[in-house]
Amino acid sequence: MKAITKTLYILAGLTLSACELDETIYSSIYTEAFYKTASDAEKGLIAAYDPLADLYSGPAMTMVPDMSDDQTYPRGVVGRNTLTLFTYDVNYTTQKSNSRTNESPQQIWASGYDGIEKANWIIAKVPAATMNETRKKQIIGEAYFLRAFYLWALTKNFGDVPIKTTPSYSEADAIVGKSPKTEVYKQIYADLDQALEAGLLSYPAVDKGRPSKEVVNALYAKAALYNEDWAKALEKAQAVITSGKYSLIPDVRDVYRYDKEDAARIENMWAYEVDPISPGRSHQLVGLFGPPASAGPEYARTSFGSMFAYMSFYKSFSAQDKRRQLLDTNYVDKAGKIVPQRSITPITTDGVLVKKYQDPISTSGLISNIPILRLADMYLIAAEAEARLNGATATAYEYINTVRKRAGLAELATGLSKDAFIEAVLQERAWEFFAEGDRWYDLTRTGKFLTVIPKAVNSVYPTRNVQAKHKYFPIPQDELNANPKLEQNPDWK
């Protein structure tokens, strides 16, 4: 076994300053003696999932987009309002200059490449392991899925990014330049094709937190949507819908209830999984979205009133829309009294509470799961892709109306033009997926962020100066310092 003297990660989760590159690299942390057995392969796969927890425990994958969009906003304190005000620069995302790194794009970059590196070792080494061949194939398939997911997370936040498909056996292997976004999506597709060939299990046989075969198609559909590959998006979304393995649960509120977690898996296809134990992986959304101080049993044992929904977004819902019940202007305190949120918040009197992440029983803040891919998304992806290909067809209406019916709404008015129908789908997505880290990317992929964001203001944020360059985040300066082949995004130079 090689001696592990020093380890360098570039593009693999630990950013180093330029001056540290003078150190001699003797070995990778991944030794030649590992990945030989079934146990090694299983442990390596668990390690490849760990960056997913880093992304969602902060949780950068929800807070970075949700603090930027037109639905939710953070308490206006230094370090947490930078994304909302669009006042960040290339130095904002560095670990040293930002005390809230786990809520910044820096975490997405670091964890994304950490996950890719760990997946690469599985893909490279596990084929030679001595173990059951069926299980081996499944482990490699999951690694391909994870690599595709991490790469998709990176490109939707940074645009053109490095593609890395081999492990870093040396420092030189870790120095990789950017590839055009078109090439990034080709790699995502290729990885998902490999995952589909791996014989992954279908729901409900698949383990909690692991991707089923249908989840691979779900990520495929979502990636294709962002790639404006409408035919592929429609094909893959339809494959999930027609598989018959998943269905919408009758009450949309049950998707998020801590005591309905297992029942909700019939719709909540893949999620960041947490447990009511300590120590363990948690996330901040329970405490952030709950009302300040004495929240009472309805929201959490402890919450801080640090993030709210805009009143304008709350008012955009129909009174008949059941999803509006996942927002509230009141809460029940510890004495059982109904308290108007406006009467106690130190932030703004028109802040609206979000009820998707409630933890009334745990003292460790580990409930509830954060959805990543839901069946409702497949219906709305299919509706949008069908409309972009063929206009507002009866099939497109059927897809969107499936989601509207579960929400308690009437069917969408017929006779809409293609553009009007697509706009209706985007609005439906806004109502369905708020506070799930989705809306910002709908705005950026369609270019709507430049017109929508300036209107999403209140007394805390009366002006939000979004610019075209904010479609993608700047590449973290630490990464540019460490990697001479990496160039800053053009709009941020």
C-alpha positions as CSV (number, residue, x, y, z in Angstrom):
1,M,0.0,0.0,0.0
2,K,1.3,3.5,-0.8
3,A,2.0,5.8,2.0
4,I,-0.5,8.7,2.2
5,T,1.6,11.7,3.0
6,K,-0.2,14.6,1.4
7,T,-3.5,14.8,-0.5
8,L,-4.6,17.4,-3.0
9,Y,-8.1,17.9,-4.2
10,I,-8.7,20.3,-7.0
11,L,-12.2,19.9,-8.4
12,A,-12.8,17.4,-5.6
13,G,-14.2,19.3,-2.7
14,L,-11.3,20.9,-0.9
15,T,-10.1,24.2,-2.4
16,L,-6.5,25.3,-1.9
17,S,-4.9,28.6,-2.4
18,A,-2.4,29.1,-5.2
19,C,0.6,29.1,-2.9
20,E,-0.2,25.6,-1.7
21,L,0.3,24.2,-5.1
22,D,4.1,24.1,-4.5
23,E,3.7,21.1,-2.2
24,T,4.8,17.7,-3.5
25,I,1.9,15.3,-4.0
26,Y,2.9,11.7,-3.0
27,S,-0.3,9.8,-3.2
28,S,-4.0,10.0,-3.7
29,I,-6.2,9.2,-0.7
30,Y,-7.6,6.4,-2.8
31,T,-5.0,3.6,-2.5
32,E,-4.4,0.7,-4.8
33,A,-5.4,-1.7,-2.1
34,F,-9.0,-0.4,-2.0
35,Y,-12.0,-1.4,-4.2
36,K,-11.0,-5.0,-4.2
37,T,-13.9,-6.5,-2.3
38,A,-17.7,-6.2,-2.1
39,S,-17.3,-4.4,1.2
40,D,-14.9,-1.9,-0.4
41,A,-17.3,-1.3,-3.2
42,E,-20.3,-0.7,-0.9
43,K,-18.2,1.7,1.3
44,G,-17.0,3.6,-1.8
45,L,-20.6,4.0,-2.9
46,I,-21.6,5.4,0.5
47,A,-18.7,7.9,0.2
48,A,-20.0,9.0,-3.2
49,Y,-23.4,9.8,-1.6
50,D,-21.8,11.9,1.2
51,P,-21.4,15.1,-1.0
52,L,-25.1,14.9,-1.6
53,A,-25.6,15.4,2.1
54,D,-23.1,18.3,2.1
55,L,-25.2,19.9,-0.7
56,Y,-28.5,19.6,1.2
57,S,-27.5,19.9,4.8
58,G,-26.4,23.5,4.4
59,P,-28.4,23.5,2.3
60,A,-26.8,25.2,-0.7
61,M,-28.9,23.3,-3.2
62,T,-32.1,24.9,-1.9
63,M,-31.0,28.1,-0.3
64,V,-28.8,29.4,-3.1
65,P,-31.7,29.3,-5.6
66,D,-34.4,30.1,-3.1
67,M,-32.7,33.2,-1.8
68,S,-32.3,34.4,-5.4
69,D,-35.9,33.8,-6.7
70,D,-39.2,35.6,-6.5
71,Q,-40.9,33.3,-4.0
72,T,-38.8,33.2,-0.8
73,Y,-36.3,35.5,0.8
74,P,-34.0,35.5,3.9
75,R,-33.7,37.7,6.9
76,G,-31.8,40.8,5.7
77,V,-28.6,40.2,7.6
78,V,-25.1,40.6,6.2
79,G,-23.9,37.3,4.6
80,R,-27.4,36.0,4.0
81,N,-28.9,38.8,1.8
82,T,-26.1,38.9,-0.8
83,L,-27.8,36.5,-3.2
84,T,-31.2,38.2,-2.8
85,L,-29.7,41.6,-3.5
86,F,-27.4,40.4,-6.2
87,T,-24.4,42.2,-4.7
88,Y,-22.0,39.3,-4.8
89,D,-18.8,39.3,-6.9
90,V,-16.1,36.7,-7.7
91,N,-14.8,36.8,-4.2
92,Y,-18.1,36.2,-2.5
93,T,-18.0,32.4,-3.1
94,T,-14.5,31.9,-1.6
95,Q,-14.3,29.9,1.6
96,K,-12.2,32.5,3.4
97,S,-14.3,35.6,2.6
98,N,-17.7,34.1,3.3
99,S,-18.7,32.9,6.7
100,R,-21.8,31.2,5.2
101,T,-20.0,29.0,2.7
102,N,-22.5,26.1,3.1
103,E,-25.2,28.5,1.8
104,S,-23.2,29.7,-1.1
105,P,-22.4,28.6,-4.7
106,Q,-18.9,27.7,-3.3
107,Q,-20.5,24.7,-1.6
108,I,-22.2,23.5,-4.8
109,W,-18.9,23.7,-6.7
110,A,-16.9,22.0,-3.9
111,S,-19.4,19.2,-3.2
112,G,-20.2,18.7,-6.9
113,Y,-16.6,17.9,-7.8
114,D,-16.1,16.0,-4.6
115,G,-18.9,13.7,-5.6
116,I,-17.7,13.4,-9.2
117,E,-14.2,12.4,-8.0
118,K,-15.7,9.7,-5.7
119,A,-18.0,8.4,-8.4
120,N,-15.0,8.3,-10.8
121,W,-13.1,6.0,-8.5
122,I,-16.0,3.6,-8.3
123,I,-16.4,3.6,-12.1
124,A,-12.7,3.0,-12.6
125,K,-12.0,0.4,-9.8
126,V,-15.1,-1.5,-9.0
127,P,-15.3,-3.5,-12.3
128,A,-12.3,-5.4,-11.1
129,A,-13.6,-6.1,-7.6
130,T,-14.3,-9.7,-6.5
131,M,-18.0,-9.7,-5.7
132,N,-21.5,-10.6,-6.9
133,E,-21.7,-9.4,-10.5
134,T,-25.3,-8.2,-10.3
135,R,-24.6,-6.1,-7.3
136,K,-21.4,-4.8,-8.9
137,K,-23.3,-3.7,-11.9
138,Q,-25.8,-1.9,-9.7
139,I,-23.1,-0.1,-7.7
140,I,-21.4,1.1,-10.9
141,G,-24.8,2.2,-12.2
142,E,-25.5,4.3,-9.1
143,A,-22.1,5.9,-9.5
144,Y,-22.9,6.9,-13.1
145,F,-26.2,8.4,-11.8
146,L,-24.5,10.3,-9.1
147,R,-21.9,11.7,-11.4
148,A,-24.6,12.8,-13.8
149,F,-26.5,14.5,-10.9
150,Y,-23.4,16.3,-9.6
151,L,-22.5,17.5,-13.1
152,W,-26.1,18.7,-13.7
153,A,-26.0,20.6,-10.4
154,L,-22.8,22.3,-11.5
155,T,-23.8,23.3,-15.0
156,K,-27.2,24.7,-14.0
157,N,-25.3,27.0,-11.5
158,F,-22.1,27.8,-13.4
159,G,-22.8,27.1,-17.1
160,D,-19.7,25.8,-18.9
161,V,-17.8,23.6,-16.4
162,P,-15.0,21.1,-16.3
163,I,-16.0,17.5,-17.3
164,K,-14.0,15.0,-15.3
165,T,-14.5,11.3,-16.0
166,T,-11.4,9.7,-14.6
167,P,-10.0,9.7,-11.1
168,S,-7.1,12.0,-10.1
169,Y,-4.2,9.6,-9.7
170,S,-1.9,12.7,-9.7
171,E,-2.0,16.4,-9.3
172,A,-1.9,16.8,-13.1
173,D,-5.0,14.7,-13.5
174,A,-6.9,17.1,-11.4
175,I,-6.1,20.2,-13.5
176,V,-9.0,20.3,-16.1
177,G,-10.4,23.2,-18.1
178,K,-14.0,24.0,-18.8
179,S,-16.1,22.4,-21.5
180,P,-19.1,24.0,-23.3
181,K,-22.4,23.4,-21.8
182,T,-23.5,21.4,-24.8
183,E,-20.6,18.9,-24.1
184,V,-21.6,18.8,-20.4
185,Y,-25.1,17.7,-21.3
186,K,-23.7,15.1,-23.6
187,Q,-21.8,13.7,-20.7
188,I,-24.8,13.8,-18.4
189,Y,-26.8,11.9,-21.0
190,A,-24.0,9.3,-21.5
191,D,-23.8,8.7,-17.7
192,L,-27.6,8.3,-17.4
193,D,-27.6,5.9,-20.3
194,Q,-25.0,3.8,-18.4
195,A,-27.1,4.0,-15.3
196,L,-30.2,2.8,-17.2
197,E,-28.2,-0.2,-18.4
198,A,-27.1,-1.2,-14.9
199,G,-30.2,-3.0,-13.9
200,L,-31.2,-0.7,-11.0
201,L,-34.2,-1.7,-9.1
202,S,-37.7,-0.2,-9.4
203,Y,-39.8,1.3,-6.7
204,P,-40.6,0.0,-4.1
205,A,-37.8,-2.6,-4.1
206,V,-35.2,0.2,-4.2
207,D,-33.6,1.2,-0.9
208,K,-34.5,4.6,0.7
209,G,-32.4,7.3,-0.7
210,R,-31.1,5.3,-3.7
211,P,-32.2,6.0,-7.3
212,S,-34.6,3.6,-8.9
213,K,-34.6,3.0,-12.6
214,E,-37.4,5.4,-12.9
215,V,-35.5,8.1,-10.9
216,V,-32.7,7.8,-13.5
217,N,-35.3,8.6,-16.2
218,A,-36.6,11.5,-14.0
219,L,-33.2,13.1,-13.8
220,Y,-32.8,12.5,-17.6
221,A,-36.1,14.3,-18.2
222,K,-35.1,17.2,-16.0
223,A,-31.7,17.6,-17.5
224,A,-33.1,17.4,-21.0
225,L,-35.6,20.2,-20.1
226,Y,-32.8,22.4,-19.0
227,N,-30.9,21.5,-22.2
228,E,-34.0,22.5,-24.3
229,D,-34.0,19.0,-25.7
230,W,-37.8,18.9,-25.7
231,A,-38.2,15.5,-27.4
232,K,-35.9,13.8,-24.9
233,A,-37.5,15.5,-22.0
234,L,-40.9,14.4,-23.1
235,E,-39.7,10.8,-23.8
236,K,-38.1,10.4,-20.4
237,A,-40.9,12.1,-18.5
238,Q,-43.5,9.8,-20.2
239,A,-41.3,6.8,-19.4
240,V,-41.6,7.6,-15.7
241,I,-45.4,8.4,-15.8
242,T,-46.3,5.3,-17.8
243,S,-44.1,3.0,-15.7
244,G,-46.9,2.8,-13.2
245,K,-44.4,2.7,-10.3
246,Y,-45.3,6.1,-8.9
247,S,-48.4,8.1,-8.4
248,L,-49.5,11.5,-6.9
249,I,-50.6,11.1,-3.3
250,P,-54.1,12.6,-2.7
251,D,-53.1,15.4,-0.3
252,V,-50.1,17.4,-1.5
253,R,-49.4,18.4,2.2
254,D,-48.5,14.7,2.9
255,V,-45.5,15.0,0.6
256,Y,-43.8,16.9,3.3
257,R,-45.1,15.5,6.6
258,Y,-42.5,13.8,8.8
259,D,-45.0,11.1,9.8
260,K,-46.0,10.4,6.1
261,E,-42.4,10.0,4.9
262,D,-42.7,6.4,3.8
263,A,-46.2,6.8,2.3
264,A,-45.0,9.8,0.3
265,R,-42.3,7.8,-1.5
266,I,-45.0,6.8,-4.0
267,E,-44.6,10.4,-5.3
268,N,-41.4,11.7,-3.7
269,M,-39.2,9.6,-6.0
270,W,-35.8,10.8,-4.7
271,A,-35.0,12.9,-1.7
272,Y,-32.3,14.0,0.7
273,E,-33.0,11.6,3.5
274,V,-32.7,12.6,7.1
275,D,-33.5,10.8,10.4
276,P,-34.6,12.0,13.9
277,I,-31.3,11.0,15.5
278,S,-28.2,12.8,16.7
279,P,-25.4,12.9,15.7
280,G,-26.4,12.6,12.1
281,R,-27.1,14.5,8.9
282,S,-29.5,17.4,9.2
283,H,-30.6,20.4,7.3
284,Q,-31.4,24.0,8.2
285,L,-34.8,24.5,6.6
286,V,-36.8,23.5,9.7
287,G,-35.3,26.2,11.8
288,L,-35.1,28.8,9.0
289,F,-38.7,28.7,7.8
290,G,-40.3,28.4,11.3
291,P,-41.4,31.6,13.1
292,P,-39.0,33.3,15.4
293,A,-38.2,32.1,19.0
294,S,-41.2,30.4,20.6
295,A,-42.4,28.6,17.6
296,G,-44.5,26.0,19.4
297,P,-45.3,22.4,18.3
298,E,-46.6,23.3,14.9
299,Y,-43.3,24.2,13.3
300,A,-40.4,23.0,15.4
301,R,-38.9,22.8,18.9
302,T,-36.5,25.6,17.9
303,S,-36.8,27.9,14.9
304,F,-35.5,31.4,14.1
305,G,-37.7,33.2,11.6
306,S,-34.9,33.6,9.2
307,M,-36.7,32.9,5.8
308,F,-40.1,33.8,4.5
309,A,-42.2,33.7,1.4
310,Y,-43.2,37.0,-0.3
311,M,-46.7,38.2,0.3
312,S,-47.1,38.8,-3.4
313,F,-46.4,35.1,-4.0
314,Y,-48.9,34.0,-1.3
315,K,-51.6,36.2,-2.9
316,S,-50.9,34.7,-6.3
317,F,-52.6,31.4,-5.2
318,S,-56.3,30.7,-5.7
319,A,-58.1,30.3,-2.4
320,Q,-59.1,26.9,-3.7
321,D,-55.5,25.8,-4.2
322,K,-54.5,23.3,-1.5
323,R,-50.9,24.2,-2.0
324,R,-51.6,27.6,-0.4
325,Q,-52.1,25.6,2.9
326,L,-48.3,25.1,2.8
327,L,-48.0,28.8,3.4
328,D,-49.4,30.7,6.4
329,T,-49.7,34.2,7.9
330,N,-50.4,32.7,11.4
331,Y,-48.9,30.0,13.6
332,V,-49.9,28.2,16.8
333,D,-47.6,29.0,19.7
334,K,-46.7,26.8,22.7
335,A,-49.8,27.9,24.6
336,G,-52.0,26.8,21.7
337,K,-52.8,30.4,20.8
338,I,-53.0,31.4,17.1
339,V,-50.5,34.2,16.6
340,P,-50.4,36.5,13.5
341,Q,-46.9,36.3,12.1
342,R,-47.0,40.0,11.4
343,S,-47.3,40.8,15.0
344,I,-44.0,39.2,16.2
345,T,-41.5,39.2,13.3
346,P,-38.5,41.4,13.6
347,I,-38.2,41.3,9.8
348,T,-41.3,42.4,8.0
349,T,-45.0,42.5,8.8
350,D,-45.8,41.0,5.4
351,G,-43.6,37.9,5.7
352,V,-45.4,34.6,5.0
353,L,-44.4,31.3,6.8
354,V,-43.5,28.3,4.7
355,K,-44.8,25.0,6.1
356,K,-43.0,22.4,3.9
357,Y,-40.3,21.6,6.4
358,Q,-41.8,21.1,9.8
359,D,-40.3,19.2,12.7
360,P,-42.7,19.2,15.7
361,I,-41.0,16.4,17.7
362,S,-37.3,16.3,17.2
363,T,-34.8,18.2,19.3
364,S,-32.1,17.6,16.7
365,G,-33.7,19.3,13.7
366,L,-33.3,16.2,11.4
367,I,-36.8,16.1,10.0
368,S,-38.1,16.2,7.3
369,N,-36.8,15.0,3.9
370,I,-36.0,17.5,1.2
371,P,-37.6,16.5,-2.1
372,I,-35.2,16.4,-5.1
373,L,-37.3,14.6,-7.8
374,R,-41.1,14.3,-7.6
375,L,-43.6,12.7,-9.9
376,A,-45.5,16.0,-10.2
377,D,-42.3,17.3,-11.9
378,M,-42.6,14.7,-14.5
379,Y,-46.2,15.7,-15.4
380,L,-45.2,19.4,-15.7
381,I,-42.0,18.6,-17.7
382,A,-44.2,16.5,-20.1
383,A,-46.7,19.3,-20.4
384,E,-44.0,21.9,-21.2
385,A,-42.1,19.7,-23.6
386,E,-45.2,18.6,-25.4
387,A,-46.3,22.2,-25.8
388,R,-42.9,23.4,-27.0
389,L,-42.9,20.6,-29.6
390,N,-46.5,20.5,-30.7
391,G,-48.3,23.4,-29.1
392,A,-51.1,23.3,-26.5
393,T,-52.4,19.9,-27.5
394,A,-55.0,17.8,-25.6
395,T,-52.1,15.7,-24.3
396,A,-50.3,18.7,-22.9
397,Y,-53.5,19.8,-21.2
398,E,-53.9,16.3,-19.7
399,Y,-50.5,16.5,-18.1
400,I,-50.9,19.9,-16.5
401,N,-54.5,19.2,-15.4
402,T,-53.4,16.1,-13.5
403,V,-51.3,18.3,-11.2
404,R,-54.0,21.0,-11.0
405,K,-56.7,18.4,-10.1
406,R,-54.6,17.2,-7.1
407,A,-54.2,20.9,-6.0
408,G,-58.0,21.3,-6.0
409,L,-58.1,23.6,-9.0
410,A,-60.3,23.5,-12.1
411,E,-58.9,22.4,-15.4
412,L,-56.8,24.9,-17.3
413,A,-58.9,27.0,-19.7
414,T,-58.7,25.5,-23.2
415,G,-57.8,27.4,-26.4
416,L,-54.5,28.9,-25.1
417,S,-51.8,29.8,-27.5
418,K,-48.5,27.9,-27.3
419,D,-46.8,30.7,-25.5
420,A,-49.7,31.2,-23.1
421,F,-49.8,27.6,-22.3
422,I,-46.1,27.4,-21.6
423,E,-46.5,30.4,-19.3
424,A,-49.3,28.6,-17.5
425,V,-47.0,25.6,-17.0
426,L,-44.2,27.8,-15.6
427,Q,-46.7,29.3,-13.2
428,E,-47.9,25.9,-12.2
429,R,-44.3,24.9,-11.5
430,A,-44.0,28.0,-9.3
431,W,-47.0,27.0,-7.2
432,E,-46.0,23.3,-7.0
433,F,-42.3,23.5,-6.2
434,F,-41.8,26.6,-4.1
435,A,-39.0,26.4,-1.5
436,E,-37.6,23.3,-3.1
437,G,-34.7,24.9,-4.9
438,D,-36.4,24.8,-8.3
439,R,-37.9,28.2,-9.2
440,W,-34.7,30.2,-9.8
441,Y,-33.5,27.7,-12.4
442,D,-36.9,27.9,-14.2
443,L,-36.4,31.7,-14.4
444,T,-32.8,31.4,-15.6
445,R,-33.3,28.7,-18.1
446,T,-36.1,30.7,-19.7
447,G,-34.5,34.1,-19.3
448,K,-37.5,35.4,-17.3
449,F,-35.3,36.3,-14.3
450,L,-34.5,39.7,-15.7
451,T,-38.1,40.8,-15.8
452,V,-39.5,38.8,-12.8
453,I,-37.0,39.5,-10.1
454,P,-37.2,43.3,-10.1
455,K,-40.9,43.0,-9.3
456,A,-40.4,40.6,-6.3
457,V,-39.7,43.2,-3.7
458,N,-41.0,44.3,-0.3
459,S,-40.1,46.5,2.6
460,V,-37.0,44.4,3.4
461,Y,-35.8,44.3,-0.2
462,P,-37.3,47.3,-2.0
463,T,-34.8,47.1,-4.8
464,R,-33.2,44.0,-6.4
465,N,-30.7,44.9,-9.1
466,V,-30.5,41.7,-11.1
467,Q,-28.3,41.7,-14.2
468,A,-27.8,39.4,-17.2
469,K,-24.6,38.1,-15.6
470,H,-26.5,36.6,-12.7
471,K,-27.8,33.8,-14.9
472,Y,-24.8,31.9,-13.7
473,F,-22.7,32.3,-10.6
474,P,-19.1,33.3,-10.8
475,I,-16.6,30.4,-10.5
476,P,-15.1,30.6,-7.0
477,Q,-11.9,32.5,-6.9
478,D,-10.2,29.8,-4.8
479,E,-10.8,27.4,-7.7
480,L,-9.3,29.8,-10.2
481,N,-6.3,30.2,-8.0
482,A,-5.8,26.5,-7.7
483,N,-6.4,25.5,-11.4
484,P,-4.5,27.4,-14.1
485,K,-6.6,25.8,-16.8
486,L,-9.9,27.2,-15.3
487,E,-11.2,30.5,-16.6
488,Q,-13.8,32.7,-15.0
489,N,-17.2,32.9,-16.6
490,P,-17.2,35.6,-19.3
491,D,-19.7,37.9,-17.7
492,W,-17.7,37.9,-14.5
493,K,-14.3,38.8,-15.9
